[in-house]
């Protein structure tokens, strides 16, 4: 059933990329920023799964949107602090925006 939802497939794939990236952040921020980003990304996956199996999707979709916005800001911080290359930041931003568009489409449906 999860594979019927492109948002799940997209986020699952991006989550794998995110977890790989945050593991390569400097040791000094692995406990703070890396852990926080990982937790937000994993929480988002949980919400996507809940959304698939819940009848009233709107509150969950709103929560997903909030998590995505938080991730956008954290990744911007990581780019500014040079934990991510510009190309990596551009990639993750585009992917998060694509998921956000999917969420928006589901909210309108």
C-alpha positions, -999 to +999 in steps of 0.1 A: +000+000+000+028+025+008+042+020-027+010+034-041+019+068-026+046+086-046+052+109-016+063+079+004+087+067-023+101+102-027+106+109+010+121+074+016+146+080-011+155+115+002+157+103+038+184+078+027+204+107+012+198+129+042+210+103+067+242+098+046+249+135+045+244+142+082+267+114+090+295+132+073+290+165+091+318+176+114+321+157+147+314+189+166+278+192+153+268+155+151+252+156+185+233+188+178+225+196+142+230+162+126+208+145+152+181+172+150+180+169+112+179+131+113+151+132+139+130+157+118+135+136+087+126+104+104+096+120+121+085+131+086+087+095+074+065+085+103+040+111+095+039+101+058+032+065+069+004+077+093-011+098+065-014+068+043-033+048+069-054+077+083-088+088+071-085+125+081-052+134+064-053+172+067-038+176+102-011+151+094-003+169+061-001+202+079+024+186+103+044+173+074+045+208+059+058+222+092+086+195+094+096+203+058+099+240+066+120+232+096+143+210+075+146+238+048+158+261+075+183+236+090+197+228+056+201+265+048+220+268+081+242+238+071+249+254+038+258+287+054+281+270+079+296+249+050+286+215+062+270+210+028+283+220-006+262+243-027+252+215-051+241+193-021+220+222-007+204+228-041+196+191-045+181+187-010+161+220-014+146+209-047+137+175-033+121+190-002+102+214-024+090+185-046+077+167-015+061+200-003+043+202-037+030+167-032+017+176+003+000+207-011-016+186-038-029+162-012-042+190+009-062+204-021-076+170-030 
